[in-house]
């Protein structure tokens, strides 16, 4: 939880993904989950670069 809070504070992740109801989107809504892009049900990375950077730091 501390890591998530710090990532949100640094604006690296969004922890409140907006509703994905079809009528709220002009085009198609984002996927419910896409691990390759870093999109989860409740949390999403701002960019793949941030995800990769944090992954590498945690691995070392």
N, CA, C, O and CB atoms as a CASP TS submission, in Angstrom:
PFRMAT TS
TARGET T0000
AUTHOR 0000-0000-0000
METHOD Language model
MODEL 1
PARENT N/A
ATOM      1  N   UNK     1       0.817  -1.185   0.000  1.00  0.00           N
ATOM      2  CA  UNK     1       0.000   0.000   0.000  1.00  0.00           C
ATOM      3  C   UNK     1       0.868   1.259   0.000  1.00  0.00           C
ATOM      4  O   UNK     1       0.519   2.252  -0.638  1.00  0.00           O
ATOM      5  CB  UNK     1      -0.934  -0.007   1.199  1.00  0.00           C
ATOM      6  N   UNK     2       1.991   1.222   0.708  1.00  0.00           N
ATOM      7  CA  UNK     2       2.878   2.383   0.731  1.00  0.00           C
ATOM      8  C   UNK     2       3.421   2.672  -0.660  1.00  0.00           C
ATOM      9  O   UNK     2       3.511   3.829  -1.070  1.00  0.00           O
ATOM     10  CB  UNK     2       4.034   2.161   1.715  1.00  0.00           C
ATOM     11  N   UNK     3       3.785   1.605  -1.392  1.00  0.00           N
ATOM     12  CA  UNK     3       4.306   1.789  -2.748  1.00  0.00           C
ATOM     13  C   UNK     3       3.228   2.399  -3.642  1.00  0.00           C
ATOM     14  O   UNK     3       3.513   3.330  -4.395  1.00  0.00           O
ATOM     15  CB  UNK     3       4.799   0.442  -3.336  1.00  0.00           C
ATOM     16  N   UNK     4       2.014   1.899  -3.574  1.00  0.00           N
ATOM     17  CA  UNK     4       0.923   2.445  -4.375  1.00  0.00           C
ATOM     18  C   UNK     4       0.698   3.914  -4.061  1.00  0.00           C
ATOM     19  O   UNK     4       0.569   4.726  -4.976  1.00  0.00           O
ATOM     20  CB  UNK     4      -0.361   1.656  -4.139  1.00  0.00           C
ATOM     21  N   UNK     5       0.649   4.264  -2.802  1.00  0.00           N
ATOM     22  CA  UNK     5       0.446   5.665  -2.412  1.00  0.00           C
ATOM     23  C   UNK     5       1.568   6.560  -2.932  1.00  0.00           C
ATOM     24  O   UNK     5       1.310   7.679  -3.376  1.00  0.00           O
ATOM     25  CB  UNK     5       0.353   5.783  -0.888  1.00  0.00           C
ATOM     26  N   UNK     6       2.798   6.080  -2.882  1.00  0.00           N
ATOM     27  CA  UNK     6       3.929   6.862  -3.374  1.00  0.00           C
ATOM     28  C   UNK     6       3.854   7.030  -4.896  1.00  0.00           C
ATOM     29  O   UNK     6       4.140   8.108  -5.416  1.00  0.00           O
ATOM     30  CB  UNK     6       5.256   6.191  -2.974  1.00  0.00           C
ATOM     31  N   UNK     7       3.469   5.963  -5.610  1.00  0.00           N
ATOM     32  CA  UNK     7       3.346   6.046  -7.059  1.00  0.00           C
ATOM     33  C   UNK     7       2.236   7.012  -7.466  1.00  0.00           C
ATOM     34  O   UNK     7       2.375   7.735  -8.452  1.00  0.00           O
ATOM     35  CB  UNK     7       3.080   4.663  -7.646  1.00  0.00           C
ATOM     36  N   UNK     8       1.151   7.029  -6.724  1.00  0.00           N
ATOM     37  CA  UNK     8       0.067   7.981  -6.993  1.00  0.00           C
ATOM     38  C   UNK     8       0.547   9.401  -6.724  1.00  0.00           C
ATOM     39  O   UNK     8       0.287  10.312  -7.510  1.00  0.00           O
ATOM     40  CB  UNK     8      -1.179   7.660  -6.128  1.00  0.00           C
ATOM     41  N   UNK     9       1.245   9.582  -5.616  1.00  0.00           N
ATOM     42  CA  UNK     9       1.770  10.903  -5.256  1.00  0.00           C
ATOM     43  C   UNK     9       2.702  11.446  -6.332  1.00  0.00           C
ATOM     44  O   UNK     9       2.702  12.645  -6.611  1.00  0.00           O
ATOM     45  CB  UNK     9       2.508  10.835  -3.918  1.00  0.00           C
ATOM     46  N   UNK    10       3.492  10.566  -6.934  1.00  0.00           N
ATOM     47  CA  UNK    10       4.427  10.968  -7.985  1.00  0.00           C
ATOM     48  C   UNK    10       3.765  11.031  -9.365  1.00  0.00           C
ATOM     49  O   UNK    10       4.426  11.308 -10.366  1.00  0.00           O
ATOM     50  CB  UNK    10       5.603  10.004  -8.025  1.00  0.00           C
ATOM     51  N   UNK    11       2.472  10.774  -9.407  1.00  0.00           N
ATOM     52  CA  UNK    11       1.686  10.807 -10.647  1.00  0.00           C
ATOM     53  C   UNK    11       2.180   9.777 -11.667  1.00  0.00           C
ATOM     54  O   UNK    11       2.187  10.035 -12.871  1.00  0.00           O
ATOM     55  CB  UNK    11       1.735  12.207 -11.262  1.00  0.00           C
ATOM     56  N   UNK    12       2.591   8.612 -11.168  1.00  0.00           N
ATOM     57  CA  UNK    12       3.020   7.535 -12.055  1.00  0.00           C
ATOM     58  C   UNK    12       1.887   6.560 -12.349  1.00  0.00           C
ATOM     59  O   UNK    12       1.879   5.918 -13.399  1.00  0.00           O
ATOM     60  CB  UNK    12       4.197   6.791 -11.445  1.00  0.00           C
ATOM     61  N   UNK    13       0.932   6.443 -11.432  1.00  0.00           N
ATOM     62  CA  UNK    13      -0.232   5.582 -11.646  1.00  0.00           C
ATOM     63  C   UNK    13      -1.505   6.337 -11.281  1.00  0.00           C
ATOM     64  O   UNK    13      -1.488   7.322 -10.544  1.00  0.00           O
ATOM     65  CB  UNK    13      -0.116   4.280 -10.815  1.00  0.00           C
ATOM     66  N   UNK    14      -2.600   5.835 -11.825  1.00  0.00           N
ATOM     67  CA  UNK    14      -3.932   6.329 -11.479  1.00  0.00           C
ATOM     68  C   UNK    14      -4.585   5.227 -10.670  1.00  0.00           C
ATOM     69  O   UNK    14      -4.650   4.086 -11.128  1.00  0.00           O
ATOM     70  CB  UNK    14      -4.791   6.710 -12.764  1.00  0.00           C
ATOM     71  N   UNK    15      -5.070   5.538  -9.479  1.00  0.00           N
ATOM     72  CA  UNK    15      -5.669   4.490  -8.661  1.00  0.00           C
ATOM     73  C   UNK    15      -7.190   4.547  -8.644  1.00  0.00           C
ATOM     74  O   UNK    15      -7.828   3.821  -7.881  1.00  0.00           O
ATOM     75  CB  UNK    15      -5.149   4.584  -7.258  1.00  0.00           C
ATOM     76  N   UNK    16      -7.769   5.387  -9.464  1.00  0.00           N
ATOM     77  CA  UNK    16      -9.219   5.457  -9.577  1.00  0.00           C
ATOM     78  C   UNK    16      -9.571   5.541 -11.059  1.00  0.00           C
ATOM     79  O   UNK    16      -9.910   6.608 -11.572  1.00  0.00           O
ATOM     80  CB  UNK    16      -9.798   6.681  -8.784  1.00  0.00           C
ATOM     81  N   UNK    17      -9.485   4.399 -11.736  1.00  0.00           N
ATOM     82  CA  UNK    17      -9.745   4.352 -13.171  1.00  0.00           C
ATOM     83  C   UNK    17     -11.208   4.726 -13.408  1.00  0.00           C
ATOM     84  O   UNK    17     -12.097   4.181 -12.754  1.00  0.00           O
ATOM     85  CB  UNK    17      -9.420   2.936 -13.761  1.00  0.00           C
ATOM     86  N   UNK    18     -11.467   5.653 -14.340  1.00  0.00           N
ATOM     87  CA  UNK    18     -12.851   6.087 -14.586  1.00  0.00           C
ATOM     88  C   UNK    18     -13.746   4.940 -15.051  1.00  0.00           C
ATOM     89  O   UNK    18     -13.271   3.907 -15.524  1.00  0.00           O
ATOM     90  CB  UNK    18     -12.872   7.201 -15.625  1.00  0.00           C
ATOM     91  N   UNK    19     -15.043   5.151 -14.903  1.00  0.00           N
ATOM     92  CA  UNK    19     -16.006   4.144 -15.342  1.00  0.00           C
ATOM     93  C   UNK    19     -15.804   3.812 -16.803  1.00  0.00           C
ATOM     94  O   UNK    19     -15.431   4.676 -17.597  1.00  0.00           O
ATOM     95  CB  UNK    19     -17.434   4.624 -15.107  1.00  0.00           C
ATOM     96  N   UNK    20     -16.046   2.573 -17.159  1.00  0.00           N
ATOM     97  CA  UNK    20     -15.854   2.125 -18.537  1.00  0.00           C
ATOM     98  C   UNK    20     -17.192   1.839 -19.222  1.00  0.00           C
ATOM     99  O   UNK    20     -17.256   1.012 -20.131  1.00  0.00           O
ATOM    100  CB  UNK    20     -14.971   0.873 -18.568  1.00  0.00           C
ATOM    101  N   UNK    21     -18.228   2.496 -18.807  1.00  0.00           N
ATOM    102  CA  UNK    21     -19.539   2.305 -19.423  1.00  0.00           C
ATOM    103  C   UNK    21     -19.481   2.811 -20.867  1.00  0.00           C
ATOM    104  O   UNK    21     -18.950   3.890 -21.127  1.00  0.00           O
ATOM    105  CB  UNK    21     -20.658   3.047 -18.613  1.00  0.00           C
ATOM    106  N   UNK    22     -20.019   2.044 -21.786  1.00  0.00           N
ATOM    107  CA  UNK    22     -19.963   2.389 -23.210  1.00  0.00           C
ATOM    108  C   UNK    22     -20.507   3.783 -23.502  1.00  0.00           C
ATOM    109  O   UNK    22     -19.933   4.504 -24.317  1.00  0.00           O
ATOM    110  CB  UNK    22     -20.736   1.371 -24.016  1.00  0.00           C
ATOM    111  N   UNK    23     -21.593   4.176 -22.859  1.00  0.00           N
ATOM    112  CA  UNK    23     -22.219   5.463 -23.170  1.00  0.00           C
ATOM    113  C   UNK    23     -21.409   6.667 -22.693  1.00  0.00           C
ATOM    114  O   UNK    23     -21.709   7.796 -23.081  1.00  0.00           O
ATOM    115  CB  UNK    23     -23.588   5.516 -22.558  1.00  0.00           C
ATOM    116  N   UNK    24     -20.391   6.452 -21.861  1.00  0.00           N
ATOM    117  CA  UNK    24     -19.564   7.554 -21.367  1.00  0.00           C
ATOM    118  C   UNK    24     -18.384   7.872 -22.295  1.00  0.00           C
ATOM    119  O   UNK    24     -17.675   8.852 -22.067  1.00  0.00           O
ATOM    120  CB  UNK    24     -19.044   7.222 -19.980  1.00  0.00           C
ATOM    121  N   UNK    25     -18.166   7.070 -23.324  1.00  0.00           N
ATOM    122  CA  UNK    25     -16.996   7.232 -24.187  1.00  0.00           C
ATOM    123  C   UNK    25     -17.433   7.553 -25.607  1.00  0.00           C
ATOM    124  O   UNK    25     -18.408   6.985 -26.098  1.00  0.00           O
ATOM    125  CB  UNK    25     -16.123   5.962 -24.169  1.00  0.00           C
ATOM    126  N   UNK    26     -16.726   8.455 -26.268  1.00  0.00           N
ATOM    127  CA  UNK    26     -17.031   8.801 -27.655  1.00  0.00           C
ATOM    128  C   UNK    26     -16.668   7.634 -28.563  1.00  0.00           C
ATOM    129  O   UNK    26     -17.452   7.264 -29.437  1.00  0.00           O
ATOM    130  CB  UNK    26     -16.275  10.083 -28.086  1.00  0.00           C
ATOM    131  N   UNK    27     -15.512   7.063 -28.370  1.00  0.00           N
ATOM    132  CA  UNK    27     -15.067   5.926 -29.165  1.00  0.00           C
ATOM    133  C   UNK    27     -15.370   4.667 -28.366  1.00  0.00           C
ATOM    134  O   UNK    27     -16.484   4.528 -27.862  1.00  0.00           O
ATOM    135  CB  UNK    27     -13.539   6.028 -29.522  1.00  0.00           C
ATOM    136  N   UNK    28     -14.443   3.766 -28.234  1.00  0.00           N
ATOM    137  CA  UNK    28     -14.663   2.583 -27.421  1.00  0.00           C
ATOM    138  C   UNK    28     -13.986   2.763 -26.069  1.00  0.00           C
ATOM    139  O   UNK    28     -12.924   3.379 -25.989  1.00  0.00           O
ATOM    140  CB  UNK    28     -14.136   1.320 -28.134  1.00  0.00           C
ATOM    141  N   UNK    29     -14.588   2.233 -25.003  1.00  0.00           N
ATOM    142  CA  UNK    29     -13.991   2.388 -23.676  1.00  0.00           C
ATOM    143  C   UNK    29     -12.684   1.602 -23.565  1.00  0.00           C
ATOM    144  O   UNK    29     -12.471   0.648 -24.313  1.00  0.00           O
ATOM    145  CB  UNK    29     -14.977   1.929 -22.591  1.00  0.00           C
ATOM    146  N   UNK    30     -11.812   1.995 -22.638  1.00  0.00           N
ATOM    147  CA  UNK    30     -10.570   1.237 -22.457  1.00  0.00           C
ATOM    148  C   UNK    30     -10.881  -0.169 -21.958  1.00  0.00           C
ATOM    149  O   UNK    30     -11.942  -0.400 -21.378  1.00  0.00           O
ATOM    150  CB  UNK    30      -9.624   1.961 -21.468  1.00  0.00           C
ATOM    151  N   UNK    31      -9.973  -1.102 -22.177  1.00  0.00           N
ATOM    152  CA  UNK    31     -10.222  -2.476 -21.737  1.00  0.00           C
ATOM    153  C   UNK    31     -10.301  -2.568 -20.218  1.00  0.00           C
ATOM    154  O   UNK    31      -9.714  -1.758 -19.501  1.00  0.00           O
ATOM    155  CB  UNK    31      -9.128  -3.406 -22.258  1.00  0.00           C
ATOM    156  N   UNK    32     -11.038  -3.572 -19.740  1.00  0.00           N
ATOM    157  CA  UNK    32     -11.125  -3.798 -18.292  1.00  0.00           C
ATOM    158  C   UNK    32      -9.747  -4.071 -17.711  1.00  0.00           C
ATOM    159  O   UNK    32      -9.392  -3.544 -16.656  1.00  0.00           O
ATOM    160  CB  UNK    32     -12.074  -4.971 -17.980  1.00  0.00           C
ATOM    161  N   UNK    33      -8.973  -4.894 -18.405  1.00  0.00           N
ATOM    162  CA  UNK    33      -7.613  -5.198 -17.966  1.00  0.00           C
ATOM    163  C   UNK    33      -6.750  -5.449 -19.191  1.00  0.00           C
ATOM    164  O   UNK    33      -7.202  -6.058 -20.160  1.00  0.00           O
ATOM    165  CB  UNK    33      -7.589  -6.426 -17.010  1.00  0.00           C
ATOM    166  N   UNK    34      -5.520  -4.985 -19.150  1.00  0.00           N
ATOM    167  CA  UNK    34      -4.548  -5.252 -20.199  1.00  0.00           C
ATOM    168  C   UNK    34      -3.164  -5.206 -19.558  1.00  0.00           C
ATOM    169  O   UNK    34      -2.540  -4.147 -19.491  1.00  0.00           O
ATOM    170  CB  UNK    34      -4.673  -4.219 -21.383  1.00  0.00           C
ATOM    171  N   UNK    35      -2.684  -6.365 -19.086  1.00  0.00           N
ATOM    172  CA  UNK    35      -1.384  -6.390 -18.389  1.00  0.00           C
ATOM    173  C   UNK    35      -0.232  -5.867 -19.235  1.00  0.00           C
ATOM    174  O   UNK    35       0.709  -5.283 -18.699  1.00  0.00           O
ATOM    175  CB  UNK    35      -1.067  -7.795 -17.948  1.00  0.00           C
ATOM    176  N   UNK    36      -0.291  -6.067 -20.547  1.00  0.00           N
ATOM    177  CA  UNK    36       0.788  -5.603 -21.414  1.00  0.00           C
ATOM    178  C   UNK    36       0.895  -4.074 -21.393  1.00  0.00           C
ATOM    179  O   UNK    36       1.997  -3.527 -21.429  1.00  0.00           O
ATOM    180  CB  UNK    36       0.565  -6.100 -22.850  1.00  0.00           C
ATOM    181  N   UNK    37      -0.243  -3.393 -21.337  1.00  0.00           N
ATOM    182  CA  UNK    37      -0.249  -1.933 -21.271  1.00  0.00           C
ATOM    183  C   UNK    37      -0.170  -1.402 -19.845  1.00  0.00           C
ATOM    184  O   UNK    37       0.087  -0.216 -19.636  1.00  0.00           O
ATOM    185  CB  UNK    37      -1.488  -1.398 -21.936  1.00  0.00           C
ATOM    186  N   UNK    38      -0.390  -2.276 -18.862  1.00  0.00           N
ATOM    187  CA  UNK    38      -0.360  -1.830 -17.471  1.00  0.00           C
ATOM    188  C   UNK    38      -1.694  -1.288 -16.992  1.00  0.00           C
ATOM    189  O   UNK    38      -1.740  -0.416 -16.124  1.00  0.00           O
ATOM    190  CB  UNK    38       0.694  -0.779 -17.296  1.00  0.00           C
ATOM    191  N   UNK    39      -2.786  -1.805 -17.556  1.00  0.00           N
ATOM    192  CA  UNK    39      -4.127  -1.385 -17.153  1.00  0.00           C
ATOM    193  C   UNK    39      -4.752  -2.495 -16.339  1.00  0.00           C
ATOM    194  O   UNK    39      -4.887  -3.626 -16.807  1.00  0.00           O
ATOM    195  CB  UNK    39      -5.012  -1.035 -18.384  1.00  0.00           C
ATOM    196  N   UNK    40      -5.137  -2.163 -15.105  1.00  0.00           N
ATOM    197  CA  UNK    40      -5.828  -3.113 -14.254  1.00  0.00           C
ATOM    198  C   UNK    40      -7.256  -2.662 -14.026  1.00  0.00           C
ATOM    199  O   UNK    40      -7.690  -1.643 -14.563  1.00  0.00           O
ATOM    200  CB  UNK    40      -5.099  -3.281 -12.921  1.00  0.00           C
ATOM    201  N   UNK    41      -7.978  -3.421 -13.230  1.00  0.00           N
ATOM    202  CA  UNK    41      -9.375  -3.067 -12.966  1.00  0.00           C
ATOM    203  C   UNK    41      -9.492  -1.767 -12.182  1.00  0.00           C
ATOM    204  O   UNK    41     -10.410  -0.982 -12.419  1.00  0.00           O
ATOM    205  CB  UNK    41     -10.067  -4.188 -12.205  1.00  0.00           C
ATOM    206  N   UNK    42      -8.559  -1.528 -11.240  1.00  0.00           N
ATOM    207  CA  UNK    42      -8.636  -0.348 -10.382  1.00  0.00           C
ATOM    208  C   UNK    42      -7.450   0.594 -10.518  1.00  0.00           C
ATOM    209  O   UNK    42      -7.534   1.745 -10.091  1.00  0.00           O
ATOM    210  CB  UNK    42      -8.757  -0.774  -8.962  1.00  0.00           C
ATOM    211  N   UNK    43      -6.350   0.137 -11.100  1.00  0.00           N
ATOM    212  CA  UNK    43      -5.120   0.935 -11.180  1.00  0.00           C
ATOM    213  C   UNK    43      -4.559   0.836 -12.595  1.00  0.00           C
ATOM    214  O   UNK    43      -4.608  -0.224 -13.220  1.00  0.00           O
ATOM    215  CB  UNK    43      -4.061   0.453 -10.129  1.00  0.00           C
ATOM    216  N   UNK    44      -4.021   1.959 -13.098  1.00  0.00           N
ATOM    217  CA  UNK    44      -3.385   1.965 -14.417  1.00  0.00           C
ATOM    218  C   UNK    44      -2.135   2.835 -14.368  1.00  0.00           C
ATOM    219  O   UNK    44      -2.098   3.858 -13.684  1.00  0.00           O
ATOM    220  CB  UNK    44      -4.368   2.477 -15.510  1.00  0.00           C
ATOM    221  N   UNK    45      -1.121   2.411 -15.101  1.00  0.00           N
ATOM    222  CA  UNK    45       0.100   3.198 -15.206  1.00  0.00           C
ATOM    223  C   UNK    45      -0.158   4.383 -16.117  1.00  0.00           C
ATOM    224  O   UNK    45      -0.962   4.294 -17.045  1.00  0.00           O
ATOM    225  CB  UNK    45       1.279   2.339 -15.733  1.00  0.00           C
ATOM    226  N   UNK    46       0.521   5.493 -15.859  1.00  0.00           N
ATOM    227  CA  UNK    46       0.406   6.666 -16.723  1.00  0.00           C
ATOM    228  C   UNK    46       1.047   6.388 -18.083  1.00  0.00           C
ATOM    229  O   UNK    46       0.546   6.840 -19.113  1.00  0.00           O
ATOM    230  CB  UNK    46       1.065   7.898 -16.059  1.00  0.00           C
ATOM    231  N   UNK    47       2.150   5.645 -18.084  1.00  0.00           N
ATOM    232  CA  UNK    47       2.802   5.275 -19.347  1.00  0.00           C
ATOM    233  C   UNK    47       3.588   3.984 -19.136  1.00  0.00           C
ATOM    234  O   UNK    47       3.985   3.675 -18.013  1.00  0.00           O
ATOM    235  CB  UNK    47       3.744   6.421 -19.859  1.00  0.00           C
ATOM    236  N   UNK    48       3.814   3.228 -20.214  1.00  0.00           N
ATOM    237  CA  UNK    48       4.608   1.999 -20.087  1.00  0.00           C
ATOM    238  C   UNK    48       6.029   2.257 -19.571  1.00  0.00           C
ATOM    239  O   UNK    48       6.616   1.400 -18.910  1.00  0.00           O
ATOM    240  CB  UNK    48       4.680   1.294 -21.430  1.00  0.00           C
ATOM    241  N   UNK    49       6.573   3.425 -19.872  1.00  0.00           N
ATOM    242  CA  UNK    49       7.920   3.749 -19.398  1.00  0.00           C
ATOM    243  C   UNK    49       7.973   3.755 -17.869  1.00  0.00           C
ATOM    244  O   UNK    49       8.927   3.243 -17.282  1.00  0.00           O
ATOM    245  CB  UNK    49       8.369   5.115 -19.951  1.00  0.00           C
ATOM    246  N   UNK    50       6.965   4.325 -17.226  1.00  0.00           N
ATOM    247  CA  UNK    50       6.937   4.342 -15.762  1.00  0.00           C
ATOM    248  C   UNK    50       6.865   2.927 -15.210  1.00  0.00           C
ATOM    249  O   UNK    50       7.557   2.597 -14.247  1.00  0.00           O
ATOM    250  CB  UNK    50       5.748   5.170 -15.252  1.00  0.00           C
ATOM    251  N   UNK    51       6.036   2.096 -15.811  1.00  0.00           N
ATOM    252  CA  UNK    51       5.898   0.713 -15.344  1.00  0.00           C
ATOM    253  C   UNK    51       7.229  -0.012 -15.435  1.00  0.00           C
ATOM    254  O   UNK    51       7.637  -0.680 -14.485  1.00  0.00           O
ATOM    255  CB  UNK    51       4.829  -0.036 -16.161  1.00  0.00           C
ATOM    256  N   UNK    52       7.911   0.110 -16.565  1.00  0.00           N
ATOM    257  CA  UNK    52       9.183  -0.574 -16.750  1.00  0.00           C
ATOM    258  C   UNK    52      10.257  -0.069 -15.797  1.00  0.00           C
ATOM    259  O   UNK    52      11.055  -0.858 -15.290  1.00  0.00           O
ATOM    260  CB  UNK    52       9.650  -0.412 -18.173  1.00  0.00           C
ATOM    261  N   UNK    53      10.286   1.209 -15.555  1.00  0.00           N
ATOM    262  CA  UNK    53      11.271   1.783 -14.638  1.00  0.00           C
ATOM    263  C   UNK    53      11.072   1.244 -13.224  1.00  0.00           C
ATOM    264  O   UNK    53      12.034   0.832 -12.575  1.00  0.00           O
ATOM    265  CB  UNK    53      11.176   3.319 -14.639  1.00  0.00           C
ATOM    266  N   UNK    54       9.842   1.244 -12.749  1.00  0.00           N
ATOM    267  CA  UNK    54       9.566   0.732 -11.401  1.00  0.00           C
ATOM    268  C   UNK    54       9.848  -0.764 -11.333  1.00  0.00           C
ATOM    269  O   UNK    54      10.385  -1.239 -10.333  1.00  0.00           O
ATOM    270  CB  UNK    54       8.102   1.017 -10.997  1.00  0.00           C
ATOM    271  N   UNK    55       9.501  -1.511 -12.368  1.00  0.00           N
ATOM    272  CA  UNK    55       9.768  -2.951 -12.395  1.00  0.00           C
ATOM    273  C   UNK    55      11.270  -3.215 -12.272  1.00  0.00           C
ATOM    274  O   UNK    55      11.683  -4.081 -11.501  1.00  0.00           O
ATOM    275  CB  UNK    55       9.215  -3.584 -13.695  1.00  0.00           C
ATOM    276  N   UNK    56      12.089  -2.473 -13.025  1.00  0.00           N
ATOM    277  CA  UNK    56      13.537  -2.667 -12.971  1.00  0.00           C
ATOM    278  C   UNK    56      14.131  -2.308 -11.611  1.00  0.00           C
ATOM    279  O   UNK    56      15.043  -2.980 -11.130  1.00  0.00           O
ATOM    280  CB  UNK    56      14.204  -1.844 -14.046  1.00  0.00           C
ATOM    281  N   UNK    57      13.620  -1.263 -11.004  1.00  0.00           N
ATOM    282  CA  UNK    57      14.108  -0.867  -9.678  1.00  0.00           C
ATOM    283  C   UNK    57      13.755  -1.947  -8.653  1.00  0.00           C
ATOM    284  O   UNK    57      14.581  -2.295  -7.809  1.00  0.00           O
ATOM    285  CB  UNK    57      13.505   0.508  -9.252  1.00  0.00           C
ATOM    286  N   UNK    58      12.541  -2.475  -8.723  1.00  0.00           N
ATOM    287  CA  UNK    58      12.132  -3.488  -7.760  1.00  0.00           C
ATOM    288  C   UNK    58      12.878  -4.800  -7.952  1.00  0.00           C
ATOM    289  O   UNK    58      13.078  -5.539  -6.988  1.00  0.00           O
ATOM    290  CB  UNK    58      10.647  -3.728  -7.863  1.00  0.00           C
ATOM    291  N   UNK    59      13.294  -5.103  -9.178  1.00  0.00           N
ATOM    292  CA  UNK    59      14.052  -6.323  -9.438  1.00  0.00           C
ATOM    293  C   UNK    59      15.488  -6.236  -8.942  1.00  0.00           C
ATOM    294  O   UNK    59      16.090  -7.259  -8.615  1.00  0.00           O
ATOM    295  CB  UNK    59      14.047  -6.626 -10.912  1.00  0.00           C
ATOM    296  N   UNK    60      16.042  -5.036  -8.881  1.00  0.00           N
ATOM    297  CA  UNK    60      17.456  -4.904  -8.468  1.00  0.00           C
ATOM    298  C   UNK    60      17.611  -4.803  -6.973  1.00  0.00           C
ATOM    299  O   UNK    60      18.732  -4.689  -6.476  1.00  0.00           O
ATOM    300  CB  UNK    60      18.084  -3.691  -9.112  1.00  0.00           C
TER
END
